[in-house]
Amino acid sequence: MSSVTLSNVKRAYDGAWALNDVSLKAPDGQVLALLGPSGSGKSTILRLIAGLEPLDGGEIRLGDETVSTPSHTLPAEARRVGMVFQDFALFPHLNAGANVAFGLDKLGRAERDAKALQWLDRVGLKHRAGAFPHELSGGEQQRVALARALAPAPRAVLLDEPFSGLDPVLRAELRDATLATLAEARTTTLFVTHDAEDALQVADCLAILKAGKLLQSGPPREAYDRPASIDAAAALGTINLHRGRVENAAVTTPFGAVAAAHLAQGASADVAVRAEALRLAPGEGARVLSVRPHGAHDLVRIEAQGLVWRALIPARTALGETVSVEIQTAGAFTFSA
């Protein structure tokens, strides 16, 4: 395994930056999750690391080896990087065992087949070694693709939206199984997703991207608790917004004040408050517009002075037509406007 380091990486298509000066690192044996909406540059990063495209600026290193610069691109087959595509890209004419064995061509036939079976066993599919891709479920195909990527002992493995299209229960099961397999193999991993829950669940390190720019990188808890911007905060869950002015080290909203001691007196400021940071109780101050089930919580829309916010509260909490609102400090942030 090797660390993967991007330094000031740039990539343009038709004169528009798909990635603009992005620097980040996936440490040895850890999972770096790349989180962002479509068009943020996540999949472009994977293609650049895999050697499928050249750089327009910066460099990429695998361990201590520089594999990409604007003047040099080490061929993909020489990088020893595994990749699991969004559609898994299994060979339809090969059964599961042969798919996994495909990248082990430097081994003898018997050793190749034995190692393929070992990897299928590690992902719980040894009994399906003879099944062809069309005979496998989506979850089984994903596990075969993971085994195929890991079997050649790559320096790093790249996962491009590996759980998209799966139902929520299977998604959670596969996420846990994939994490366990990666941890056992101690494989450096870059995991692309647009789903905040997936990113927070799998990441040792998290990088948030938007429109080709890196918004924030670091431990998942730090990114959630101390977002660097409104966009970074919004990437990790529902937020409520308000713009106001700093007075006496705080910004007043219709639902209460939010601390802003780091901003200058009188400055225009944007407030972001996570839905779960609102505490509601029977009282006055805000009007309840709707209450909808949201798993173990209820999603409540409240209104005050024409502003509508969303609160995520414990399910079946008794509320009246009006409520008092308390903003918890831990989930409330202010940024210069």
C-alpha positions as CSV (number, residue, x, y, z in Angstrom):
1,M,0.0,0.0,0.0
2,S,1.0,3.6,-0.5
3,S,-0.2,7.0,0.4
4,V,-1.8,9.0,-2.4
5,T,-0.9,12.7,-2.5
6,L,-2.3,15.4,-4.8
7,S,-0.4,18.7,-4.9
8,N,-2.0,21.7,-6.6
9,V,-3.7,19.5,-9.1
10,K,-5.5,21.1,-12.1
11,R,-7.6,19.6,-14.9
12,A,-9.6,21.4,-17.5
13,Y,-12.1,20.4,-20.1
14,D,-12.9,22.7,-23.0
15,G,-11.2,25.6,-21.2
16,A,-13.2,25.1,-17.9
17,W,-11.6,23.9,-14.7
18,A,-12.9,20.5,-13.5
19,L,-10.3,20.7,-10.8
20,N,-8.6,23.9,-9.8
21,D,-5.6,23.8,-7.5
22,V,-6.7,20.8,-5.4
23,S,-4.2,19.5,-2.7
24,L,-5.1,16.5,-0.5
25,K,-3.7,13.2,0.8
26,A,-4.9,9.7,1.5
27,P,-2.6,8.3,4.2
28,D,-1.3,4.8,4.1
29,G,-4.0,2.2,4.9
30,Q,-6.7,4.7,5.5
31,V,-10.0,5.7,3.8
32,L,-10.2,9.2,2.2
33,A,-13.8,10.0,1.3
34,L,-14.4,12.6,-1.5
35,L,-17.8,14.2,-0.9
36,G,-19.5,16.6,-3.2
37,P,-22.4,17.0,-5.7
38,S,-22.2,16.0,-9.4
39,G,-19.7,18.2,-11.2
40,S,-17.6,18.8,-8.1
41,G,-14.5,16.9,-9.5
42,K,-14.7,13.8,-7.5
43,S,-14.6,11.2,-10.3
44,T,-12.1,13.3,-12.2
45,I,-9.7,12.9,-9.2
46,L,-10.1,9.1,-9.4
47,R,-9.4,9.1,-13.1
48,L,-6.3,11.2,-12.7
49,I,-5.0,8.9,-9.9
50,A,-5.7,5.8,-12.0
51,G,-3.7,7.3,-14.9
52,L,-6.7,7.4,-17.2
53,E,-6.2,11.2,-17.9
54,P,-3.3,13.6,-17.9
55,L,-2.8,16.6,-15.5
56,D,-3.0,20.2,-16.6
57,G,-1.1,21.3,-13.5
58,G,0.4,20.1,-10.2
59,E,1.5,16.5,-9.5
60,I,0.2,13.2,-8.1
61,R,2.4,10.8,-6.0
62,L,1.8,7.2,-5.0
63,G,4.0,6.9,-1.9
64,D,7.3,8.5,-2.9
65,E,6.8,8.0,-6.6
66,T,5.6,10.8,-8.8
67,V,3.2,9.2,-11.2
68,S,1.6,12.3,-12.9
69,T,2.8,15.8,-13.9
70,P,1.7,17.9,-16.8
71,S,4.7,16.5,-18.8
72,H,4.5,12.8,-17.6
73,T,1.7,10.3,-17.0
74,L,2.8,6.9,-15.8
75,P,0.6,4.4,-17.7
76,A,-2.4,3.0,-15.7
77,E,-1.2,-0.6,-15.9
78,A,2.1,0.4,-14.2
79,R,0.5,2.1,-11.2
80,R,-0.9,-0.9,-9.4
81,V,-4.1,0.9,-8.5
82,G,-7.4,-1.0,-8.2
83,M,-10.7,0.6,-9.2
84,V,-14.3,-0.3,-8.5
85,F,-16.6,1.6,-10.9
86,Q,-20.1,2.8,-10.2
87,D,-21.6,0.1,-12.5
88,F,-19.0,-2.5,-11.2
89,A,-17.8,-3.2,-14.8
90,L,-17.6,-6.9,-14.4
91,F,-16.7,-8.9,-17.5
92,P,-20.1,-10.4,-18.5
93,H,-18.6,-13.5,-20.2
94,L,-16.5,-14.5,-17.1
95,N,-17.9,-16.0,-13.9
96,A,-17.2,-14.5,-10.5
97,G,-14.1,-16.5,-9.9
98,A,-12.6,-15.7,-13.3
99,N,-13.4,-12.0,-12.9
100,V,-11.4,-11.9,-9.7
101,A,-8.6,-13.9,-11.2
102,F,-8.4,-11.6,-14.2
103,G,-5.8,-9.3,-12.6
104,L,-3.6,-12.1,-11.4
105,D,-2.2,-13.0,-14.8
106,K,1.4,-13.1,-13.5
107,L,0.6,-16.2,-11.3
108,G,0.2,-19.8,-12.5
109,R,-3.2,-21.0,-13.2
110,A,-3.7,-23.1,-10.0
111,E,-2.3,-20.3,-7.8
112,R,-4.4,-17.7,-9.6
113,D,-7.6,-19.7,-9.1
114,A,-6.8,-20.4,-5.5
115,K,-6.2,-16.7,-4.7
116,A,-9.4,-15.7,-6.5
117,L,-11.3,-18.1,-4.3
118,Q,-9.6,-16.8,-1.2
119,W,-10.7,-13.3,-2.0
120,L,-14.3,-14.4,-2.9
121,D,-14.3,-16.1,0.5
122,R,-13.2,-12.8,2.2
123,V,-16.2,-11.0,0.8
124,G,-18.5,-13.9,1.6
125,L,-19.1,-15.2,-2.0
126,K,-16.9,-18.3,-2.4
127,H,-20.1,-20.3,-3.0
128,R,-20.9,-18.0,-6.0
129,A,-17.6,-18.4,-7.7
130,G,-19.2,-20.1,-10.7
131,A,-22.0,-17.6,-11.2
132,F,-21.9,-15.1,-14.0
133,P,-22.6,-11.3,-13.4
134,H,-26.2,-11.5,-14.7
135,E,-26.8,-14.2,-12.1
136,L,-25.6,-12.0,-9.3
137,S,-27.6,-9.4,-7.3
138,G,-26.3,-5.8,-7.3
139,G,-24.8,-6.3,-3.9
140,E,-23.1,-9.5,-4.9
141,Q,-21.7,-7.8,-8.0
142,Q,-20.3,-5.0,-5.8
143,R,-18.5,-7.5,-3.6
144,V,-17.0,-9.4,-6.6
145,A,-15.8,-6.0,-8.0
146,L,-14.2,-5.2,-4.7
147,A,-12.5,-8.6,-4.5
148,R,-11.2,-8.2,-8.1
149,A,-9.8,-4.8,-7.2
150,L,-8.0,-6.0,-4.0
151,A,-6.8,-9.4,-5.2
152,P,-3.6,-8.1,-7.0
153,A,-2.5,-6.3,-3.8
154,P,-2.8,-2.7,-5.2
155,R,-1.0,0.2,-3.8
156,A,-4.4,1.9,-3.5
157,V,-8.0,1.2,-4.4
158,L,-10.4,3.7,-5.8
159,L,-14.2,3.3,-5.2
160,D,-16.5,5.4,-7.4
161,E,-20.0,5.7,-5.9
162,P,-19.9,1.9,-5.1
163,F,-23.3,1.9,-3.2
164,S,-25.4,4.0,-5.5
165,G,-28.6,2.4,-6.7
166,L,-28.8,0.0,-3.7
167,D,-31.7,-0.1,-1.3
168,P,-31.0,1.5,2.1
169,V,-30.7,-1.7,4.1
170,L,-28.4,-3.4,1.6
171,R,-26.4,-0.2,1.3
172,A,-25.7,-0.1,5.0
173,E,-24.8,-3.8,5.1
174,L,-22.4,-3.5,2.1
175,R,-20.9,-0.4,3.5
176,D,-20.0,-2.2,6.8
177,A,-18.8,-5.3,4.9
178,T,-16.6,-3.2,2.5
179,L,-15.1,-1.2,5.4
180,A,-14.2,-4.5,7.2
181,T,-12.6,-5.9,4.1
182,L,-10.6,-2.8,3.5
183,A,-9.5,-2.6,7.1
184,E,-8.4,-6.2,7.1
185,A,-6.4,-5.7,3.9
186,R,-5.0,-2.4,5.2
187,T,-5.6,-0.8,1.8
188,T,-5.2,2.9,1.1
189,T,-8.7,3.9,-0.3
190,L,-10.2,6.8,-2.0
191,F,-14.0,6.6,-1.8
192,V,-16.2,8.9,-3.9
193,T,-19.7,9.7,-2.9
194,H,-22.4,12.4,-3.0
195,D,-24.0,11.0,0.2
196,A,-23.0,12.6,3.4
197,E,-24.0,9.6,5.6
198,D,-21.8,7.3,3.5
199,A,-18.9,9.8,3.7
200,L,-19.2,10.1,7.5
201,Q,-19.5,6.4,8.0
202,V,-16.5,5.3,5.9
203,A,-14.0,8.1,6.2
204,D,-10.8,8.3,8.2
205,C,-10.2,11.5,6.4
206,L,-12.8,13.6,4.5
207,A,-12.4,16.0,1.6
208,I,-15.4,18.2,0.6
209,L,-15.4,19.5,-3.0
210,K,-17.6,21.8,-5.0
211,A,-17.2,23.0,-8.6
212,G,-13.6,21.8,-8.8
213,K,-12.4,23.4,-5.6
214,L,-11.5,21.8,-2.3
215,L,-13.7,23.4,0.4
216,Q,-12.3,21.6,3.4
217,S,-10.4,18.4,4.4
218,G,-9.7,16.7,7.7
219,P,-11.2,14.3,10.1
220,P,-15.0,13.8,9.6
221,R,-15.9,14.9,13.1
222,E,-13.9,18.1,12.7
223,A,-15.5,18.8,9.4
224,Y,-19.0,18.3,10.9
225,D,-18.4,20.3,14.1
226,R,-16.2,23.1,12.6
227,P,-17.2,23.6,8.9
228,A,-15.0,26.1,7.0
229,S,-17.8,27.6,5.1
230,I,-21.6,27.5,4.5
231,D,-21.1,25.2,1.5
232,A,-19.0,22.8,3.7
233,A,-21.6,22.8,6.4
234,A,-24.4,22.1,3.9
235,A,-22.5,19.2,2.4
236,L,-22.8,17.3,5.6
237,G,-26.5,17.7,6.4
238,T,-29.6,20.0,6.5
239,I,-28.8,23.5,7.6
240,N,-31.0,26.6,8.1
241,L,-29.7,30.0,6.8
242,H,-30.1,33.6,7.8
243,R,-28.2,36.8,7.0
244,G,-27.9,39.5,9.6
245,R,-25.4,41.9,11.3
246,V,-23.1,41.3,14.2
247,E,-24.1,43.2,17.3
248,N,-22.5,42.6,20.7
249,A,-20.6,39.5,19.4
250,A,-23.8,37.8,18.1
251,V,-26.2,37.7,15.2
252,T,-29.8,37.8,16.0
253,T,-32.2,35.5,14.1
254,P,-36.0,35.2,14.4
255,F,-35.4,32.0,16.4
256,G,-32.7,33.3,18.7
257,A,-29.1,34.6,18.7
258,V,-26.0,32.9,17.4
259,A,-22.5,33.7,18.7
260,A,-20.2,35.6,16.3
261,A,-17.3,36.8,18.5
262,H,-14.8,36.1,15.7
263,L,-16.5,38.7,13.4
264,A,-16.3,42.5,13.6
265,Q,-19.0,44.6,15.2
266,G,-21.5,45.7,12.6
267,A,-20.3,43.2,9.9
268,S,-22.7,41.5,7.7
269,A,-22.8,37.8,8.6
270,D,-24.4,34.5,7.4
271,V,-25.8,32.2,10.0
272,A,-26.0,28.4,9.4
273,V,-27.8,26.2,12.0
274,R,-28.1,22.4,11.7
275,A,-31.6,21.1,11.9
276,E,-30.7,18.9,14.9
277,A,-29.3,21.9,16.7
278,L,-32.8,23.3,17.3
279,R,-34.6,22.4,20.5
280,L,-38.4,22.9,20.5
281,A,-40.7,23.0,23.4
282,P,-44.4,24.0,23.9
283,G,-44.4,27.8,24.2
284,E,-44.4,30.9,22.1
285,G,-42.0,32.4,19.5
286,A,-42.5,30.2,16.4
287,R,-45.4,28.6,14.6
288,V,-45.4,24.9,13.6
289,L,-46.1,24.5,9.9
290,S,-45.7,20.7,9.6
291,V,-44.4,17.6,11.3
292,R,-43.2,14.6,9.3
293,P,-41.7,11.3,10.4
294,H,-38.0,11.0,9.7
295,G,-37.0,7.6,11.2
296,A,-36.2,8.0,14.9
297,H,-36.8,11.7,14.5
298,D,-39.5,14.1,13.3
299,L,-38.7,16.8,10.7
300,V,-40.6,19.9,11.8
301,R,-41.0,23.1,9.8
302,I,-41.3,26.2,11.9
303,E,-41.9,29.9,11.0
304,A,-41.1,33.1,12.7
305,Q,-41.2,36.6,11.3
306,G,-41.6,35.2,7.8
307,L,-38.5,32.9,8.0
308,V,-39.0,29.1,7.7
309,W,-36.5,26.7,9.3
310,R,-36.4,23.0,9.7
311,A,-35.8,21.2,13.0
312,L,-34.9,17.5,13.6
313,I,-36.3,16.5,16.9
314,P,-36.9,13.2,18.8
315,A,-40.0,11.4,17.3
316,R,-43.3,11.9,18.9
317,T,-42.3,14.9,20.9
318,A,-45.4,16.7,22.1
319,L,-45.8,20.0,20.3
320,G,-48.5,22.6,20.1
321,E,-49.4,25.0,17.3
322,T,-46.7,27.3,18.6
323,V,-43.3,26.5,20.2
324,S,-40.3,28.1,21.9
325,V,-37.0,27.6,20.1
326,E,-33.5,27.1,21.6
327,I,-30.4,27.1,19.3
328,Q,-27.7,24.8,20.5
329,T,-24.2,26.3,20.3
330,A,-22.6,23.1,18.9
331,G,-24.6,23.1,15.6
332,A,-24.7,26.9,14.9
333,F,-22.1,28.7,12.9
334,T,-21.5,32.2,11.6
335,F,-19.5,33.3,8.6
336,S,-18.6,36.6,7.1
337,A,-21.0,37.5,4.3
